[in-house]
Amino acid sequence: MGNRGMEDLIPLVNKLQDAFSGIGQSCNLDLPQIAVVGGQSAGKSSVLENFVGRDFLPRGSGIVTRRPLVLQLISANAEWAEFLHCKGKKFTDFDEVRQEIEAETDRITGANKGISPVPINLRVYSPHVLNLTLIDLPGITKVPVGDQPADIEQQIRDMIMQFICRESCLILAVTPANSDLANSDALKLAKDVDPQGQRTIGVITKLDLMDEGTDAREVLENKLLPLRRGYIGVVNRSQKDIDGKKDIKMAMAAERKFFLTHPAYRHMAEKMGTPCLQKVLNQQLTNHIRDTLPAFRSKLQTQLLSLDKEAEEYRGYRPDDPGRKTKQLLQMVQQFSVDFEKRIEGSGDQVDTVELSGGAKINRIFHERFPFELVKMECDDKEMRREISYAIKNIHGIRTGLFTPDMAFEAIVKKQIVKIKEPCIKCVDMVIQELINTVRQCTNKLDCFPRLREETERIVTSHIRDRESRSKDQVLLLIDVQLSYINTNHEDFIGFANAQQSSKQSNKQSSAASQVIRKGWLTINNISIIKGGAKEYWFVLTAESLSWFKDDEEKEKKYMLPLDNLKVRDVEKGFMSSKHAFAIFNTEQRNVYKDNRFLELACDTQEEVDSWRASLLRAGVYPESLSTLLTKTISDDDNFSMDPQLERKVETIRNLVDSYMAIVNKCIRDLMPKTIMHLMISNVKDFINAELLAQLYSAGDQGALMDESQEQVQRRDEVLRTHQSLKEALAIIGDISTTTISTPMPPPVNDWRSGGGNRSPPTSPTGSRRMSSGQRPSPGGGRGAPPPPNRPGPLGPFNNSADSPQVPSRPNRAPPSIPR
């Protein structure tokens, strides 16, 4: 390869890539593309070849490049070329690469000068290149020849614009020296997409073919049509040189001799030629690399800080040290105990915002799920009255009783108390399941020691199961205690002796009936489409009614539904619906809401449905049960009737049963959480704090318990390796920052294409300039005057004060007076 500047950049990029590959990341520098733009036979392909340092592109007169050539340079250990349309075929002879380009061009465009926007994709793998993309574009032509279409010029312009409009593309605007620079299509296109001139470099070719007595000195000095990055002159190989197999190295030596010996260019010979063009482009690549370094450095420093603490712990780590294993076992058990207590008691750190868990879920079981299960056990009122009547008649036997028998009351009450056992046992089961889930969540931190996690889960779960039987025995004992003695002298029991007190209590209940039980959003599903379909409202539930409003400001009430004779039943989830629903209906077959026999309400989750059902239970709206249908069937089949005296007895016992069961339920609801908390939850916490460690020691070999998992070993090695690689990568970035230099962007120049400001006048092909009307000639012959003081002139990066003509400064004039 002949591009020395590129070879200097390769070790720098390789260092970066090695540093990033060491931490398992890619170093995506995204180096800019380089596209050559110019007229037909301007020497674009030669400029591109000189940059790559290989002779592989087709040459000739007329339009030779008829399809865009996208050349991808890829750094590799060996050197070969590969076409996208010939995948798998490697070209090691670059003469064959040229022939394949010509053949592929003819295959699409034909052999009669046709063009095509379909690019040829060529990859060149070499140890002497950077990962760059170079684009050789067809030359701009105006007159169609051969098979070319009538709009050949517009097609080629669109083709070129497709590539150079990208912000990451450097534009080499190639113009031959023996043509009029003011009519350069390459400069015009570059100006359209890069008006600030930040990525355009002017390249002047064929300096050796200019007419005798003419030169391009003013152009190369950036005085004539100034560019922000200036112009670079190059001398390419002639067709005779190419046919004579003159290599690129000899061509560069000849180019160097030309600039050193030519009287018009020898004062700027160091700033001209292909090596200088390579240097400018490579400096641009260096600037790009340096611009990406701050983002890389910030990213690496963030990763390094996140690993510092963990790497420090691992640095002196000795897996087989018995002392280390004992210390870590103590730390792990202590951490498990703290985590378990935090999840049960609640804490501010590591709050779960997705779902209820631990203590919060147990609290919900105690105060929502358990009361809900208790209320579900209540039987239907008609069935209750039927049972009471049968009990009264069976107690009296063949005789007709004059008084209400106490034994009927006791029989019904005990039957109701026995029913409480099922929800109480279910409550214990739900708490046990949540405790086991909490243990599993807390042992997640022990994943790095699989044996320790397994033993910890086994020991704690076994203890929970052991406490389960004791807790259930105690709960059943509570029910048996209630069954053993029916205390009719309880202060809250309704009776003749406590009539006054019960009256006061009823007054309290009536005053509390207007209290709000729950508020929230619900969707009414069974609204007809004609009336707008399902709508969401703000519902307010009290002990007397269910109201809904337009919004939560509760200003516009839509409806108020009394709770008398209402019940709740389940509604199956619709096939296309994402919501969960339940329905409210009237037991007397009346319309609930307008023309609807039932009101179907929907929530987003099943948990919300259960919560609303529990709230409705508190308000006295019970769920529909099979006992309703059973009672109806019995009443249809058995024309049972009671005399007025029996009805009074049934009503009396019914009121007494309701009163006493309210006392029992209140007592059970209070004692159940206390019993479970004492016998299970507090006991499990004490067990973990006091006995877990001892049981782990007695379970077997402590060393085996603290054996790390393979994943943990890999994690430790990966953390240490990544930490070291990050430090090395930051050091490499620091070295690159200190060993490379960014070249600042040249200052803006006067816009020679715009209509305002200081315009440079057009030029003739010979380089002479025409004076515009009103312009004063400068004292320097045909040269233009320098810019005014304190204002940057139109000189590019290759001009200096020695090359500029010296013009005497104008005398200072007094500023004109400004009328006030």
C-alpha positions in Angstrom: 0.0 0.0 0.0 1.2 3.5 -0.8 -0.8 5.6 1.9 1.7 6.2 4.6 -0.6 8.4 6.6 -3.2 5.7 6.8 -0.6 3.2 8.0 0.3 5.6 10.8 -3.4 5.6 12.0 -3.8 1.8 11.9 -1.9 1.0 15.2 -3.9 3.7 16.9 -7.2 2.2 15.8 -6.0 -1.3 16.6 -5.1 -0.3 20.1 -8.6 1.0 20.7 -10.3 -2.1 19.2 -8.1 -4.4 21.3 -9.0 -2.4 24.4 -12.7 -2.7 23.7 -12.6 -6.3 22.7 -10.9 -7.0 26.1 -14.2 -5.9 27.8 -16.4 -7.7 25.3 -17.6 -4.5 23.5 -17.2 -3.2 20.0 -15.3 0.0 19.3 -17.6 1.6 16.8 -15.6 4.6 15.5 -17.9 5.0 12.5 -15.1 6.6 10.4 -16.5 8.9 7.7 -16.9 7.9 4.0 -14.8 9.6 1.3 -16.5 10.3 -2.0 -14.9 11.8 -5.1 -17.1 14.1 -7.2 -16.2 15.7 -10.5 -16.8 16.0 -14.2 -16.1 13.2 -16.7 -12.4 12.4 -17.1 -11.5 14.8 -14.3 -9.2 12.1 -12.7 -11.5 11.0 -9.9 -10.6 7.3 -10.0 -6.9 8.2 -10.0 -7.3 10.3 -6.9 -9.1 7.4 -5.2 -6.4 4.9 -6.2 -3.7 7.2 -4.9 -5.4 7.3 -1.5 -5.8 3.5 -1.3 -2.3 2.9 -2.8 -3.4 0.2 -5.2 -3.9 0.2 -9.0 -7.3 -1.6 -9.5 -9.8 0.8 -11.1 -10.8 0.8 -14.9 -9.2 3.6 -16.9 -9.8 5.1 -20.3 -11.2 8.1 -22.2 -14.9 9.2 -22.0 -17.2 7.9 -19.3 -15.4 4.9 -17.7 -17.0 4.8 -14.2 -20.7 4.1 -15.1 -21.9 2.7 -11.8 -21.1 3.8 -8.2 -18.3 1.8 -6.7 -18.6 1.4 -3.0 -15.2 0.4 -1.8 -15.0 -0.9 1.8 -11.5 -1.2 3.3 -11.4 -3.7 6.1 -8.4 -4.3 8.3 -7.3 -8.0 8.2 -4.1 -10.1 8.5 -3.9 -10.9 4.8 -4.6 -9.0 1.6 -7.4 -9.9 -0.8 -10.6 -8.4 -2.4 -14.1 -9.7 -2.5 -17.2 -8.6 -4.4 -20.7 -8.6 -2.9 -22.0 -10.2 -6.1 -19.3 -12.9 -6.0 -19.5 -13.9 -2.3 -17.0 -16.5 -1.3 -14.6 -15.7 -4.2 -11.3 -14.1 -3.2 -9.3 -12.0 -5.6 -5.6 -11.7 -4.8 -4.6 -10.2 -8.2 -5.8 -6.6 -8.4 -5.7 -6.8 -12.2 -8.5 -9.4 -11.9 -10.4 -7.0 -9.6 -10.3 -4.3 -12.4 -11.5 -6.8 -15.0 -14.4 -7.9 -12.7 -15.4 -4.3 -12.2 -15.5 -3.8 -16.0 -17.5 -7.0 -16.5 -20.0 -6.3 -13.7 -20.5 -2.8 -15.1 -21.2 -4.1 -18.6 -23.5 -6.8 -17.2 -25.9 -4.1 -15.9 -25.4 -1.1 -18.1 -24.3 -2.8 -21.4 -21.1 -2.0 -23.4 -22.4 1.2 -25.0 -21.8 3.9 -22.3 -25.0 3.2 -20.4 -25.1 4.1 -16.7 -26.9 2.6 -13.6 -27.4 3.8 -10.0 -27.0 0.2 -8.8 -23.7 0.2 -6.9 -20.9 -2.3 -7.2 -19.8 -3.3 -3.7 -16.1 -4.2 -3.3 -14.4 -5.1 -0.1 -10.6 -5.0 0.2 -9.1 -6.8 3.2 -5.5 -5.7 4.1 -3.3 -5.2 7.1 -2.4 -1.8 5.6 -5.9 -0.1 5.7 -8.4 1.3 8.1 -12.0 0.4 8.2 -13.1 3.1 5.7 -15.7 3.4 2.9 -14.5 5.1 -0.3 -17.0 5.9 -3.1 -16.0 6.3 -6.8 -18.9 8.1 -8.6 -19.6 8.5 -12.3 -18.4 11.8 -13.8 -20.9 14.6 -14.4 -21.8 14.8 -18.1 -24.3 16.9 -20.0 -24.6 15.4 -23.5 -25.9 11.8 -23.7 -23.9 9.4 -25.8 -24.5 5.7 -26.8 -27.2 4.1 -24.7 -27.3 7.0 -22.2 -30.8 8.5 -21.5 -31.7 12.0 -22.4 -31.7 13.1 -18.7 -28.2 11.7 -18.2 -27.1 14.8 -16.3 -30.0 14.8 -13.8 -29.6 11.0 -13.2 -25.9 11.3 -12.4 -26.6 14.3 -10.1 -29.2 12.3 -8.2 -26.8 9.4 -8.0 -24.1 11.6 -6.5 -26.4 13.4 -4.1 -27.5 10.1 -2.7 -24.0 9.6 -1.3 -22.7 13.1 -0.5 -25.7 14.4 1.3 -24.8 12.2 4.3 -23.2 14.2 7.1 -20.5 11.6 7.6 -19.2 11.8 4.0 -16.1 13.8 3.1 -16.3 15.3 -0.4 -13.3 15.5 -2.7 -14.5 18.1 -5.3 -12.2 17.1 -8.2 -11.7 19.7 -11.0 -9.1 19.6 -13.8 -6.8 22.6 -13.9 -7.3 23.1 -17.7 -11.1 23.9 -17.2 -13.0 26.9 -15.9 -13.1 26.6 -12.1 -16.2 28.9 -11.9 -18.2 26.3 -13.9 -17.1 23.4 -11.8 -20.1 21.1 -11.2 -18.2 19.3 -8.4 -17.9 22.6 -6.4 -21.6 23.4 -7.2 -22.8 20.1 -5.9 -20.5 20.3 -2.8 -21.8 23.8 -2.1 -25.4 22.5 -2.2 -25.0 19.9 0.4 -22.2 21.5 2.5 -22.8 25.3 2.4 -20.4 25.8 5.3 -17.6 24.0 3.6 -16.8 21.9 6.7 -16.4 18.6 4.7 -15.4 19.7 1.2 -11.8 19.6 0.0 -11.0 21.0 -3.5 -8.7 18.8 -5.6 -7.1 20.3 -8.7 -5.9 17.6 -11.2 -4.0 17.8 -14.5 -1.8 20.7 -13.5 0.8 19.3 -15.9 -1.5 19.6 -18.9 -2.2 23.3 -18.6 -1.4 25.6 -21.6 2.1 27.0 -21.6 2.3 30.3 -19.9 -0.8 29.6 -17.7 -0.9 28.2 -14.1 -3.4 27.6 -11.3 -1.5 29.4 -8.6 -4.3 31.7 -7.5 -6.7 28.8 -7.3 -4.3 26.7 -5.2 -3.6 29.7 -3.0 -7.3 29.8 -2.3 -7.6 33.4 -3.6 -9.8 32.9 -6.6 -12.8 30.9 -5.6 -12.0 30.3 -1.9 -13.0 27.1 0.0 -12.9 26.8 3.7 -10.5 23.8 3.5 -8.7 25.2 0.4 -7.4 23.3 -2.6 -4.7 20.7 -3.1 -3.1 20.1 -6.5 -2.2 16.6 -7.6 -0.6 15.2 -10.7 -1.9 11.8 -11.7 -0.5 9.2 -14.0 -1.2 9.7 -17.7 -2.9 7.0 -19.8 0.6 6.3 -21.3 2.0 5.8 -17.7 -0.8 3.4 -16.9 -0.4 1.5 -20.1 3.4 1.3 -19.3 2.6 -0.1 -15.9 4.1 2.8 -14.0 3.5 2.1 -10.4 2.0 4.5 -7.9 5.2 5.0 -6.0 7.1 6.2 -9.1 4.2 8.4 -10.0 4.3 10.1 -6.6 8.1 10.7 -7.1 7.4 12.3 -10.5 4.6 14.4 -8.9 6.9 15.6 -6.2 9.6 16.6 -8.8 6.9 18.5 -10.8 5.9 20.7 -7.9 9.5 21.4 -6.7 10.6 22.5 -10.2 7.6 24.4 -11.4 8.2 28.2 -10.9 4.5 28.8 -10.0 4.2 26.1 -7.5 7.6 25.5 -5.9 6.9 27.9 -3.1 3.9 25.7 -2.0 5.3 22.3 -3.0 5.1 21.1 0.6 1.4 21.7 0.5 0.7 20.1 -2.8 0.6 16.5 -4.1 -1.0 13.2 -3.3 0.9 12.8 0.1 -0.5 16.1 1.2 -4.0 15.1 0.2 -3.5 11.8 2.2 -2.3 13.8 5.1 -5.3 16.1 5.1 -7.7 13.2 4.9 -5.9 11.2 7.6 -5.9 14.3 9.8 -9.7 14.4 9.3 -9.9 10.8 10.3 -7.8 11.5 13.4 -10.0 14.5 14.3 -13.0 12.2 14.0 -11.4 9.6 16.3 -10.5 12.2 18.8 -14.1 13.6 18.7 -15.4 10.2 19.6 -13.0 9.7 22.5 -14.9 11.8 25.2 -18.0 9.7 24.8 -16.0 6.5 25.0 -14.1 7.8 28.0 -17.4 8.8 29.8 -18.9 5.4 29.1 -15.9 3.5 30.3 -15.5 5.6 33.5 -19.2 4.9 34.3 -18.6 1.2 33.9 -15.4 1.3 36.0 -17.1 3.1 38.9 -19.9 0.6 38.9 -17.4 -2.2 39.2 -14.9 -0.6 41.7 -16.6 -1.8 44.9 -17.2 -5.4 43.6 -13.7 -5.7 42.2 -12.2 -4.5 45.5 -14.0 -7.3 47.3 -12.8 -9.9 44.8 -9.2 -8.7 44.6 -8.0 -10.4 47.8 -10.5 -13.2 47.6 -9.3 -16.8 48.4 -12.1 -19.3 47.8 -10.5 -22.1 49.8 -9.8 -20.1 53.0 -11.7 -21.7 55.9 -11.8 -18.4 57.8 -13.3 -16.7 54.8 -16.0 -19.4 54.5 -17.0 -19.1 58.1 -17.1 -15.3 58.0 -19.1 -15.3 54.8 -21.6 -18.0 56.2 -22.3 -15.7 59.2 -22.7 -12.7 56.9 -25.1 -14.6 54.6 -27.3 -15.9 57.4 -27.4 -12.4 59.0 -28.3 -10.8 55.7 -31.1 -13.4 55.1 -32.5 -12.7 58.6 -32.5 -8.9 57.9 -34.1 -9.3 54.5 -36.8 -11.6 55.9 -37.7 -9.2 58.6 -37.8 -6.3 56.2 -40.1 -8.1 53.9 -42.5 -8.9 56.8 -42.3 -5.7 58.8 -41.8 -3.4 55.7 -39.0 -1.0 54.9 -38.2 1.9 52.7 -35.5 0.3 50.7 -36.0 -2.1 47.8 -39.8 -1.4 47.6 -41.7 -3.6 45.2 -43.9 -1.4 43.1 -45.3 -4.2 40.9 -47.3 -6.4 43.4 -48.0 -6.9 47.1 -45.7 -9.3 48.8 -44.5 -10.3 52.3 -46.1 -8.5 55.2 -48.3 -6.3 53.0 -49.9 -9.4 51.4 -50.4 -11.1 54.8 -52.1 -7.9 56.1 -54.5 -8.1 53.1 -55.2 -11.8 54.0 -56.0 -10.8 57.5 -58.2 -7.8 56.8 -59.7 -8.4 53.4 -59.5 -12.1 52.3 -60.4 -13.6 55.7 -63.4 -11.4 56.4 -64.6 -12.1 52.8 -64.3 -15.8 53.4 -66.3 -15.5 56.6 -69.1 -13.6 55.0 -69.3 -16.1 52.1 -70.1 -18.8 54.7 -73.3 -17.0 55.7 -76.3 -18.9 54.4 -79.4 -17.5 52.8 -82.0 -15.9 55.0 -84.9 -18.1 53.8 -82.8 -21.3 54.4 -81.9 -20.0 57.9 -85.6 -19.5 58.8 -86.5 -22.9 57.4 -83.8 -24.6 59.6 -85.0 -22.7 62.7 -88.6 -23.7 62.1 -87.6 -27.3 61.8 -85.4 -27.1 64.9 -88.3 -25.6 66.9 -90.8 -28.2 65.8 -88.4 -31.1 66.3 -87.6 -29.9 69.9 -91.3 -29.7 70.8 -92.0 -33.0 69.2 -95.6 -34.1 69.5 -96.5 -31.3 71.8 -97.3 -27.7 70.8 -94.8 -25.5 72.6 -95.9 -22.3 74.3 -92.4 -20.7 74.6 -89.5 -20.3 72.3 -87.0 -23.1 73.1 -83.4 -22.2 74.0 -82.2 -25.5 72.5 -83.2 -24.4 69.0 -81.1 -21.2 69.4 -78.1 -23.2 70.5 -78.4 -25.8 67.8 -78.5 -23.2 65.0 -75.7 -21.1 66.6 -73.4 -24.2 66.9 -74.1 -25.2 63.3 -73.1 -21.7 62.2 -69.9 -21.7 64.4 -68.8 -25.0 62.9 -68.9 -23.5 59.5 -66.2 -21.0 60.5 -63.6 -23.7 60.6 -63.1 -23.8 56.9 -62.3 -20.1 56.3 -60.0 -20.1 59.4 -58.0 -23.1 58.0 -57.9 -21.4 54.6 -56.5 -18.2 56.2 -53.7 -20.2 57.8 -52.9 -21.9 54.4 -52.7 -18.6 52.6 -50.4 -17.1 55.3 -48.1 -20.2 55.1 -47.9 -20.0 51.3 -46.9 -16.3 51.5 -44.3 -17.0 54.2 -42.7 -19.7 51.9 -42.7 -17.3 49.0 -41.0 -14.7 51.1 -38.3 -17.2 52.2 -37.6 -18.0 48.5 -37.4 -14.3 47.6 -34.9 -13.7 50.4 -32.7 -16.7 49.4 -32.2 -15.2 45.9 -29.2 -13.4 47.3 -27.7 -16.8 48.1 -27.6 -17.9 44.5 -23.8 -17.8 44.4 -23.8 -20.6 47.0 -26.3 -23.2 45.8 -25.9 -25.7 48.6 -26.3 -22.9 51.2 -29.5 -21.7 49.5 -30.9 -25.2 49.3 -30.2 -26.0 52.9 -31.6 -22.6 54.1 -34.8 -23.1 52.2 -35.2 -26.6 53.5 -34.6 -25.8 57.1 -36.8 -22.7 57.2 -39.6 -24.3 55.2 -39.6 -27.4 57.4 -39.9 -25.2 60.5 -42.9 -23.3 58.8 -44.6 -26.6 58.1 -44.0 -27.7 61.7 -45.6 -24.5 62.9 -48.5 -25.0 60.4 -49.9 -28.0 62.3 -49.6 -26.2 65.7 -51.3 -23.1 64.3 -54.1 -25.0 62.8 -54.6 -26.9 66.1 -54.8 -23.7 67.9 -57.3 -22.2 65.5 -59.5 -25.2 65.7 -59.2 -24.9 69.5 -60.5 -21.4 69.2 -63.6 -22.7 67.4 -64.1 -25.5 69.9 -63.9 -23.0 72.7 -66.7 -21.0 71.1 -68.7 -24.2 70.7 -68.2 -25.3 74.3 -70.1 -22.4 75.9 -72.7 -20.2 74.4 -72.5 -17.0 76.4 -75.9 -15.4 76.3 -74.8 -12.9 79.0 -72.3 -11.2 76.7 -72.7 -7.5 76.8 -73.1 -7.2 73.1 -75.7 -9.9 72.9 -79.2 -8.7 72.1 -81.7 -9.9 74.8 -84.3 -8.6 77.1 -81.7 -7.6 79.7 -79.7 -5.7 77.2 -82.5 -4.2 75.1 -81.5 -0.6 76.0 -77.9 -1.2 75.1 -78.8 -2.8 71.8 -81.0 0.1 71.0 -78.1 2.5 71.5 -76.0 0.2 69.3 -78.6 0.3 66.6 -78.6 4.1 66.8 -74.8 4.1 66.3 -75.1 1.7 63.3 -77.7 4.0 61.7 -75.5 7.0 62.2 -72.6 5.1 60.7 -74.7 4.0 57.7 -73.9 7.1 55.8 -70.2 6.7 56.1 -68.3 6.0 52.9 -66.9 2.5 52.6 -65.0 2.8 49.3 -64.4 5.0 46.3 -62.9 4.2 43.0 -63.2 3.9 39.2 -65.4 1.2 37.7 -66.6 0.6 34.1 -70.3 0.0 33.4 -70.3 -2.7 30.7 -74.0 -3.2 30.0 -74.8 0.2 28.4 -76.1 -0.1 24.9 -74.0 1.0 22.0 -76.8 3.5 21.0 -76.3 5.2 24.4 -72.5 5.3 24.0 -71.4 1.8 25.1 -69.3 0.9 28.1 -68.3 3.9 30.2 -66.0 4.5 33.2 -67.4 6.4 36.2 -66.3 7.3 39.7 -68.2 5.1 42.2 -68.9 5.9 45.9 -70.1 3.0 48.2 -71.8 3.7 51.5 -73.7 1.5 53.9 -76.9 2.6 52.3 -76.3 3.2 48.6 -74.0 2.9 45.6 -73.6 6.1 43.7 -71.6 7.0 40.6 -70.3 10.3 39.3 -68.9 11.6 36.0 -65.4 12.1 37.6 -63.7 12.0 41.0 -64.6 15.6 41.8 -68.0 14.2 42.7 -69.9 17.2 41.4 -72.1 15.6 38.7 -73.9 12.6 40.1 -75.2 10.2 37.5 -77.2 7.8 39.7 -77.7 6.5 43.2 -78.6 2.9 43.7 -80.0 1.8 47.2 -78.5 -1.4 48.5 -81.8 -3.0 49.6 -82.3 -6.5 48.2 -79.1 -6.4 46.1 -76.7 -9.3 45.7 -73.4 -9.9 43.8 -72.7 -12.6 41.3 -69.8 -13.6 39.1 -69.5 -12.7 35.4 -67.3 -14.6 33.0 -64.6 -12.6 31.3 -65.5 -11.8 27.7 -63.4 -13.3 24.8 -62.3 -9.9 23.5 -62.3 -8.1 26.9 -59.2 -7.5 28.9 -61.1 -6.5 32.1 -62.6 -8.6 34.9 -66.2 -8.1 35.8 -69.0 -8.8 38.4 -72.7 -8.0 38.4 -75.2 -6.5 40.9 -78.8 -7.6 40.7 -82.1 -7.3 42.7 -83.3 -10.5 44.4 -86.9 -9.4 43.8 -86.4 -9.4 40.0 -86.6 -5.6 39.7 -84.7 -3.4 37.4 -81.4 -2.3 39.0 -80.5 0.6 36.6 -83.0 2.0 34.1 -84.1 -0.9 31.9 -81.4 -3.3 33.1 -82.1 -6.2 35.4 -78.5 -6.2 36.5 -75.5 -3.8 36.6 -72.3 -5.3 35.2 -69.2 -3.6 36.6 -65.6 -4.1 35.4 -62.1 -3.6 36.7 -58.6 -3.9 35.3 -57.5 -6.8 37.5 -59.1 -9.7 39.4 -57.6 -8.3 42.7 -59.7 -5.2 42.2 -62.8 -7.2 41.7 -62.2 -9.2 44.9 -61.5 -6.0 46.8 -64.8 -4.4 45.6 -66.7 -7.6 46.4 -65.3 -7.5 50.0 -66.3 -3.8 50.3 -69.8 -4.7 49.1 -70.0 -7.4 51.7 -69.2 -4.9 54.4 -72.1 -2.8 53.1 -74.4 -5.9 53.3 -74.5 -6.8 49.7 -73.9 -10.6 49.7 -72.8 -12.9 46.9 -75.4 -15.1 45.2 -75.2 -18.7 46.5 -76.7 -22.1 45.6 -78.9 -21.9 48.7 -81.1 -19.4 47.0 -81.9 -21.9 44.2 -82.2 -24.7 46.7 -84.7 -22.8 48.8 -86.7 -21.9 45.8 -86.8 -25.6 44.7 -87.9 -26.7 48.2 -90.5 -24.0 48.5 -91.9 -25.0 45.1 -92.0 -28.7 46.0 -93.1 -28.4 49.6 -96.0 -26.1 50.4 -94.6 -25.4 53.9 -96.4 -22.8 55.9 -96.0 -21.5 59.5 -98.6 -20.2 61.9 -98.2 -16.7 63.3 -96.9 -18.0 66.7 -94.2 -20.1 65.0 -93.3 -17.2 62.8 -92.7 -15.0 65.9 -90.6 -17.7 67.5 -88.5 -18.1 64.2 -88.0 -14.3 64.0 -86.9 -14.1 67.6 -84.3 -16.9 67.2 -83.2 -15.5 63.9 -82.4 -12.1 65.6 -80.7 -13.9 68.5 -78.6 -16.0 66.1 -77.5 -13.0 64.0 -76.6 -11.1 67.2 -74.6 -13.9 68.7 -72.8 -14.8 65.4 -71.8 -11.2 65.0 -70.1 -11.5 68.4 -68.4 -14.8 67.4 -67.3 -13.4 64.0 -65.9 -10.3 65.7 -64.0 -12.4 68.2 -62.6 -14.7 65.5 -61.6 -11.9 63.2 -59.7 -10.4 66.1 -58.1 -13.6 67.4 -57.1 -15.2 64.1 -54.4 -12.6 63.1 -53.1 -12.6 66.7 -52.9 -16.3 66.8 -51.1 -16.7 63.4 -48.8 -13.8 64.2 -47.8 -15.4 67.5 -47.6 -19.0 66.6 -46.2 -18.7 63.1 -44.8 -15.4 61.9 -43.0 -14.2 65.1 -41.9 -17.7 65.8 -40.3 -18.1 62.3 -38.5 -14.8 62.7 -37.1 -15.9 66.1 -36.1 -19.2 64.6 -34.2 -17.6 61.8 -32.4 -15.2 64.2 -31.6 -17.8 66.9 -31.5 -21.3 65.4 -30.9 -21.2 61.7 -27.1 -20.9 61.9 -26.9 -23.7 64.4 -29.0 -26.0 62.2 -26.9 -25.1 59.2 -23.7 -26.1 61.1 -25.3 -29.4 62.1 -26.5 -30.1 58.6 -23.1 -31.3 57.4 -19.8 -30.0 56.1 -19.7 -26.2 56.3 -17.1 -26.0 53.7 -19.4 -27.8 51.2 -22.2 -25.3 52.1 -20.0 -22.4 51.0 -18.8 -23.9 47.7 -19.4 -21.3 45.0 -21.5 -22.0 42.0 -19.8 -22.1 38.6 -21.6 -18.9 37.6 -20.2 -17.1 40.7 -16.7 -18.2 39.8 -17.2 -16.9 36.3 -18.7 -13.7 37.5 -15.7 -13.0 39.8 -13.2 -13.7 37.1 -15.2 -11.6 34.6 -15.5 -8.6 37.0 -11.7 -8.6 37.7 -10.9 -9.0 34.0 -13.4 -6.4 32.9 -12.2 -4.0 35.6 -8.6 -4.4 34.5 -9.5 -4.0 30.8 -11.5 -0.9 31.5 -8.4 0.7 33.2 -6.3 -0.3 30.3 -8.8 1.1 27.8 -8.9 4.4 29.7 -5.1 4.5 29.7 -5.1 3.9 25.9 -7.6 6.6 25.3 -5.5 8.9 27.5 -2.4 8.0 25.4 -4.3 8.7 22.1 -5.5 12.0 23.5 -1.9 13.1 24.3 -0.2 11.6 21.2 -2.6 12.9 18.6 -3.4 16.5 17.6 -6.7 17.8 16.4 -6.4 20.3 13.5 -8.9 23.1 14.0 -11.4 23.8 11.3 -10.2 26.7 9.1 -12.3 29.9 9.4 -15.2 30.5 7.1 -14.6 32.2 3.8 -16.6 34.6 1.7 -19.4 32.8 -0.1 -18.5 33.0 -3.8 -21.8 31.4 -4.8 -24.1 33.7 -2.8 -25.5 37.0 -4.1 -24.3 39.3 -1.3 -21.1 40.2 0.5 -17.6 40.3 -1.0 -17.7 38.1 -4.1 -14.7 37.1 -6.0 -15.2 37.9 -9.7 -15.3 35.0 -12.2 -12.3 33.9 -14.0 -11.4 32.9 -17.5 -9.8 29.5 -18.3 -6.4 31.2 -18.5 -6.6 32.5 -15.0 -7.0 36.2 -15.7 -9.8 38.0 -13.9 -12.3 40.5 -15.2 -13.0 43.6 -13.1 -16.6 44.3 -12.1 -17.9 47.8 -12.5 -17.1 50.1 -9.6 -14.1 48.0 -8.4 -10.9 49.8 -7.8 -7.8 48.0 -9.1 -5.4 46.9 -6.4 -1.8 48.1 -6.5 -0.5 44.5 -6.9 -1.2 44.2 -10.6 -3.9 41.7 -11.4 -4.1 40.3 -7.9 -7.0 41.2 -5.6 -6.7 43.3 -2.5 -6.4 41.6 0.8 -9.4 41.6 3.2 -10.0 44.6 5.5 -8.3 44.7 8.9 -9.7 42.6 11.7 -11.6 40.3 9.3 -10.5 36.9 8.1 -9.7 36.7 4.5 -10.7 34.0 2.0 -7.4 32.2 2.3 -7.4 28.5 2.9 -5.3 26.5 5.3 -2.3 26.4 2.8 -1.8 30.2 2.6 0.5 32.2 4.7 1.5 35.9 4.8 4.7 35.2 2.8 2.6 34.0 -0.2 0.1 36.9 -0.1 0.9 40.1 -2.1 1.7 43.1 0.0 -0.6 46.0 -0.4 -0.1 49.3 1.3 -2.8 50.0 3.9 -5.3 52.7 3.3 -5.1 55.9 5.4 -7.5 56.1 8.2 -10.5 58.3 7.5 -12.8 60.0 10.0 -16.2 58.3 10.1 -19.1 60.2 8.6 -21.2 62.2 11.1 -24.5 60.6 11.9 -27.4 63.0 12.3 -29.2 62.7 15.6 
